[in-house]
Amino acid sequence: MGLLVLLLGLVFASMYVYRYFFITQLPRESVFHCSVLYEDSLYSPFKGQLELHEDVKIYIEENYEQINVPVPQFGGSDPADIIHDFQRGLTAYHDITLDKCYVIELNTTIVMPPRNLWELLVNVKKGTYLPQTYIIQEEMIATEHVNDMEQLGSFIYHLCSGKETYRLKRRSVRRRISRREAGNCHRIRHFENTFVVETVICKKL
């Protein structure tokens, strides 16, 4: 009986330490400036690796992430603001070049949740982990216009209010192996996992 009481005491003590010391050290909001090297032979066949810059804000308690991708140093990609709202299961892309918003269901197979992304970026910053150099491409097509912005939640509403906003439909996700014609498509490159993602958004034909 004494041993059982001792074990229970250790369990509760461990829970207390985790809750009040480890969790409280995770900031309510974390801001990271990311610089990631990756390879793209289609856009840069002779220049070696390209560099992607972005600013990431992680809100652990509110369960969402905000990513700002500035004007890239190379062609073929648009600057953008991105929100991943894990509470509502939605992602919004604000293409700054077009000044339009696009909304789609959150793809949790690609986008890391806030706590996991926070841990990844901390390890990258400390130099204990290096991101992968390959690029994943996801193709989407714009569908209907969104009229009721409030249904998207306060975070996405704040990002997209006053802008033309459209729903997206996902067509495919794959390793980037081909270069589509750019006439009706725009690309946003961003980092939200261990690899770079190129989101290709095309107009409805």
ChimeraX attribute file (.defattr): number of C-alpha atoms within 10 A of each C-alpha:
attribute: neighborCount
match mode: 1-to-1
recipient: residues
	/A:1	6
	/A:2	7
	/A:3	8
	/A:4	9
	/A:5	10
	/A:6	10
	/A:7	12
	/A:8	12
	/A:9	12
	/A:10	12
	/A:11	11
	/A:12	11
	/A:13	12
	/A:14	11
	/A:15	12
	/A:16	12
	/A:17	11
	/A:18	12
	/A:19	12
	/A:20	10
	/A:21	11
	/A:22	10
	/A:23	10
	/A:24	10
	/A:25	9
	/A:26	14
	/A:27	13
	/A:28	12
	/A:29	14
	/A:30	16
	/A:31	15
	/A:32	15
	/A:33	13
	/A:34	16
	/A:35	13
	/A:36	20
	/A:37	17
	/A:38	16
	/A:39	18
	/A:40	17
	/A:41	13
	/A:42	11
	/A:43	13
	/A:44	12
	/A:45	10
	/A:46	9
	/A:47	10
	/A:48	11
	/A:49	15
	/A:50	16
	/A:51	13
	/A:52	20
	/A:53	19
	/A:54	21
	/A:55	17
	/A:56	24
	/A:57	18
	/A:58	23
	/A:59	19
	/A:60	19
	/A:61	12
	/A:62	14
	/A:63	16
	/A:64	23
	/A:65	27
	/A:66	21
	/A:67	22
	/A:68	18
	/A:69	23
	/A:70	15
	/A:71	16
	/A:72	16
	/A:73	11
	/A:74	12
	/A:75	8
	/A:76	12
	/A:77	20
	/A:78	19
	/A:79	20
	/A:80	24
	/A:81	22
	/A:82	24
	/A:83	22
	/A:84	29
	/A:85	25
	/A:86	20
	/A:87	10
	/A:88	14
	/A:89	14
	/A:90	19
	/A:91	23
	/A:92	27
	/A:93	24
	/A:94	25
	/A:95	21
	/A:96	15
	/A:97	12
	/A:98	13
	/A:99	13
	/A:100	16
	/A:101	25
	/A:102	25
	/A:103	24
	/A:104	18
	/A:105	17
	/A:106	17
	/A:107	14
	/A:108	12
	/A:109	8
	/A:110	17
	/A:111	19
	/A:112	18
	/A:113	20
	/A:114	24
	/A:115	16
	/A:116	13
	/A:117	19
	/A:118	24
	/A:119	12
	/A:120	20
	/A:121	23
	/A:122	15
	/A:123	13
	/A:124	17
	/A:125	15
	/A:126	10
	/A:127	9
	/A:128	9
	/A:129	13
	/A:130	16
	/A:131	16
	/A:132	14
	/A:133	15
	/A:134	15
	/A:135	21
	/A:136	16
	/A:137	20
	/A:138	19
	/A:139	18
	/A:140	22
	/A:141	19
	/A:142	20
	/A:143	16
	/A:144	11
	/A:145	13
	/A:146	15
	/A:147	10
	/A:148	9
	/A:149	15
	/A:150	12
	/A:151	11
	/A:152	19
	/A:153	13
	/A:154	13
	/A:155	17
	/A:156	24
	/A:157	16
	/A:158	12
	/A:159	17
	/A:160	22
	/A:161	13
	/A:162	12
	/A:163	14
	/A:164	15
	/A:165	23
	/A:166	20
	/A:167	17
	/A:168	24
	/A:169	19
	/A:170	15
	/A:171	10
	/A:172	10
	/A:173	15
	/A:174	11
	/A:175	12
	/A:176	16
	/A:177	12
	/A:178	8
	/A:179	8
	/A:180	9
	/A:181	8
	/A:182	11
	/A:183	8
	/A:184	12
	/A:185	17
	/A:186	19
	/A:187	21
	/A:188	22
	/A:189	22
	/A:190	25
	/A:191	23
	/A:192	19
	/A:193	18
	/A:194	21
	/A:195	19
	/A:196	23
	/A:197	24
	/A:198	21
	/A:199	20
	/A:200	21
	/A:201	22
	/A:202	19
	/A:203	13
	/A:204	13
	/A:205	7
